[in-house]
């Protein structure tokens, strides 16, 4: 059974940083496309950052230069380093793996507020 478990969310002041982690079990992440999505209250879920099995990363314009997605295939873990956080980054963040199926974690809350 494939499971994804996010961690690292929390409350941070504007301008601060957080690192999210997503650890997979039941599957090796190495060959697969993975992404970080977020959903703010009243808004649709959006793809924030993604990374292929080979490593190229893509970002939504609103986080370019502030967020970095990375993966450690040996630890079966996906990361999202978030710097210069803004109140608009407040959302529940989910990791996703696209293989034969599409798998989601339970989400982790990120709140950016003074």
Buried (B, 14 or more C-beta within 10 A) or exposed (E): EBEBBBEBBEEBEEEBEBBBBBBBEEBEBEEBBBBBBBBBEEEEBEEBBBBBBEEEBEBBEEBEEBBBBBBEBEEBBBBBBBBEBBEEBBBBBBBBBEBEEEBBBEBBEBBBEE
